[in-house]
Amino acid sequence: MSGGAGYVLSREALRKFVEEAIPNPKKCRPDHAGAEDVEIGKCMQNVGVKAVDSRDSLGRGRFFPFVPEHHLVPGHIGPKNWYWDWIYYPSKVGLDCCSDTAVSFHYVPPNKMYELEYFLYHLRPYGINHQDPFPPPLPPDTKSIPQKVIEQYKKDSVYTIQHSDDNTKQSRQENQGSEAKRQQTSKDGNTADVSLRRKDDKSKVVS
C-alpha cells in the first residue's frame, strides 16, 4: 500500500475517523503540520483501524508510490532506494510488479494522465474481452482481513456462482428455444413448398 498514491477506507473506518478520531486531539493531530498520509495512518491506528493486505491473489500490488514506468522497468528503483526499506510485503520489478486491478500510482504528471486516460477508458483493442471475476480472489495475507469481511466474501462468492449458473441455464434455455423455433420455421417452409409443388402438378394435369 502507498499513502501518497491514495488509500481506501471502509465505511466503518470512515465513520470512526469522523466520529471518534477527528474530534479527539489525542487521536488525531489538530494542526495542519506533518505529512498527510503519515498523519492519517497514525490517526486511524489510534482508533483501532488496521491496514490490511491490498494485493491481489498473486501477491501483486495495487497501490504504488511511483509512476508505472518505475515499477514496470527494472533499474528505475535502485537497490538502496527507501522503497525497499519501507515496503511491507515483498515486491517485484517488471510485469509481475503490478496487479491487473491496480488502483493508483504516485507522482503522475499531467501529460501522463492524458495517456492513461486514453489507454484505460478509450482504447478497446479488437478481439480482447476482459472478464474479471467478482468478487475478486482474496490476497495472500488473509490474516490481515477481519473475519466478518471473509464471511461476507464467501456469501458473495456463493451468490455470484449461483447467479452465474442461473444465467447460464437461462441462456441455454433461450438458445434451445431459438433452435426449436428455427427448426419449426424450416419445417413449415418445407411443408409450404410441398403444397405449392402439388398445386403446380395439379395445374399441369388439368391443362
C-alpha positions in Angstrom: 0.0 0.0 0.0 1.1 3.6 -0.5 -0.4 6.5 1.3 0.9 9.1 -1.2 -0.8 7.3 -4.0 -4.1 7.2 -2.1 -5.9 4.8 0.2 -9.3 3.1 0.5 -11.3 3.4 3.7 -14.2 1.1 4.5 -17.5 2.7 5.6 -16.8 1.7 9.2 -13.3 3.1 9.1 -14.6 6.4 7.7 -17.2 6.5 10.5 -14.6 6.0 13.2 -12.4 8.7 11.5 -15.2 11.3 11.6 -16.9 10.5 14.9 -14.0 9.2 17.0 -10.7 10.4 15.6 -11.2 14.0 14.3 -12.9 15.3 17.5 -10.2 14.0 19.7 -6.8 15.8 19.6 -5.2 12.9 21.3 -6.2 10.6 18.5 -5.6 12.9 15.5 -3.2 15.8 15.1 -5.4 19.0 15.2 -3.0 21.3 13.3 -2.0 21.4 9.6 1.6 20.2 10.0 3.0 16.9 9.2 2.7 14.7 6.1 -1.0 14.0 5.4 -0.7 10.3 4.5 1.5 9.6 7.6 -0.7 11.5 9.9 -3.9 9.8 8.8 -2.2 6.5 9.2 -1.4 7.3 12.8 -4.8 8.7 13.4 -6.6 5.6 12.1 -4.3 3.3 14.1 -5.3 5.3 17.2 -9.0 4.4 16.7 -8.4 0.8 16.0 -8.5 0.8 12.2 -6.0 -1.7 10.9 -4.3 -1.8 7.5 -5.0 -5.0 5.5 -3.3 -6.7 2.6 -4.5 -4.9 -0.6 -2.5 -7.1 -3.0 -4.3 -9.4 -5.5 -4.3 -13.2 -5.1 -1.0 -13.5 -6.9 0.7 -11.1 -4.5 0.9 -8.2 -6.9 0.5 -4.7 -5.5 -2.4 -2.3 -6.2 -1.1 1.0 -4.7 2.3 2.3 -5.8 4.5 5.3 -4.7 6.0 5.9 -8.2 4.8 6.3 -11.8 4.1 2.9 -13.6 7.4 3.1 -15.5 9.5 2.9 -12.4 7.8 -0.2 -11.2 7.5 -1.9 -14.6 11.0 -1.3 -16.0 13.9 -2.8 -14.0 16.6 -0.3 -12.9 14.5 2.8 -12.1 14.3 1.9 -8.4 17.8 1.5 -7.2 18.8 -1.2 -4.6 19.4 1.5 -1.9 16.1 3.3 -2.5 14.0 4.0 0.6 11.2 2.0 -1.1 12.8 -1.4 -0.3 13.2 -0.4 3.4 9.6 0.6 3.9 7.7 -1.8 1.7 5.7 -4.2 4.0 5.2 -7.1 1.6 7.8 -8.5 -1.0 7.6 -6.5 -4.2 8.9 -7.4 -7.7 10.1 -5.2 -10.5 8.8 -5.8 -14.0 5.4 -7.0 -15.3 4.9 -9.1 -12.2 5.1 -5.9 -10.0 1.6 -4.7 -10.6 -1.9 -6.2 -10.3 -4.2 -6.2 -13.3 -6.6 -4.5 -11.0 -4.1 -1.8 -9.7 -5.7 1.2 -8.1 -3.3 4.1 -8.1 0.3 5.4 -8.9 2.0 8.4 -7.4 3.8 11.4 -8.9 2.0 11.0 -12.3 2.5 14.2 -14.3 -0.5 15.8 -16.2 0.7 14.6 -19.7 1.0 11.0 -18.4 -2.6 11.3 -17.0 -3.9 12.0 -20.5 -2.1 9.0 -21.8 -3.5 6.8 -19.1 -7.0 8.2 -19.7 -6.8 7.1 -23.3 -5.4 3.7 -22.6 -7.7 2.9 -19.8 -11.1 4.4 -20.8 -11.0 4.8 -24.6 -8.8 2.2 -26.3 -10.5 -1.1 -26.9 -8.2 -3.4 -29.0 -10.3 -5.6 -31.2 -10.6 -9.2 -30.1 -9.7 -8.5 -26.4 -12.5 -9.2 -24.0 -11.7 -8.9 -20.3 -13.8 -10.8 -17.8 -12.6 -10.3 -14.3 -14.2 -12.5 -11.6 -16.4 -10.8 -9.0 -15.8 -10.7 -6.1 -12.0 -10.8 -6.9 -9.9 -13.5 -5.2 -8.6 -12.7 -1.7 -5.0 -11.5 -1.2 -2.3 -13.9 0.2 -2.3 -12.5 3.7 -5.8 -13.3 4.8 -4.8 -13.0 8.5 -4.9 -9.2 8.0 -8.5 -9.3 6.9 -11.3 -9.2 9.5 -13.3 -12.4 9.9 -16.6 -10.5 9.1 -15.2 -9.5 5.7 -14.1 -13.0 4.9 -17.5 -14.4 5.8 -19.3 -11.8 3.7 -16.8 -12.6 0.8 -17.8 -16.3 1.0 -21.5 -15.4 0.8 -21.0 -13.0 -2.1 -18.9 -15.7 -3.9 -21.7 -18.3 -3.5 -24.3 -15.8 -4.7 -22.2 -15.0 -7.7 -21.7 -18.6 -8.7 -25.4 -19.4 -8.3 -26.3 -16.2 -10.2 -23.9 -17.2 -13.0 -25.3 -20.7 -13.1 -28.9 -19.3 -13.4 -27.8 -17.0 -16.2 -26.1 -19.9 -18.0 -29.2 -22.1 -17.6 -31.5 -19.3 -18.8 -29.2 -18.6 -21.8 -29.1 -22.3 -22.6 -32.9 -22.5 -22.5 -33.2 -19.4 -24.7 -30.8 -20.9 -27.2 -32.8 -24.2 -27.2 -36.0 -22.3 -27.7 -34.5 -20.3 -30.6 -33.2 -23.6 -32.2 -36.6 -25.3 -31.9 -38.3 -22.2 -33.4 -35.8 -22.2 -36.2 -36.4 -25.9 -36.9 -40.2 -25.4 -36.8 -39.9 -22.4 -39.2 -37.8 -24.5 -41.5 -40.3 -27.4 -41.3 -43.2 -25.1 -42.1 -41.3 -23.7 -45.0 -40.7 -27.1 -46.4 -44.4 -28.0 -46.0 -45.4 -24.9 -47.8 -43.0 -25.7 -50.7 -44.5 -29.2 -51.0 -48.0 -27.8 -51.1 -47.1 -25.3 -53.8 -45.5 -28.1 -55.9 -48.6 -30.2 -55.5 -50.7 -27.3 -56.7 -48.4 -26.8 -59.7 -48.6 -30.5 -60.5 -52.5 -30.4 -60.4 -52.5 -27.4 -62.7 -50.3 -29.2 -65.2 -52.7 -32.2 -65.2 -55.8 -30.1 -65.7 -54.3 -28.2 -68.6 
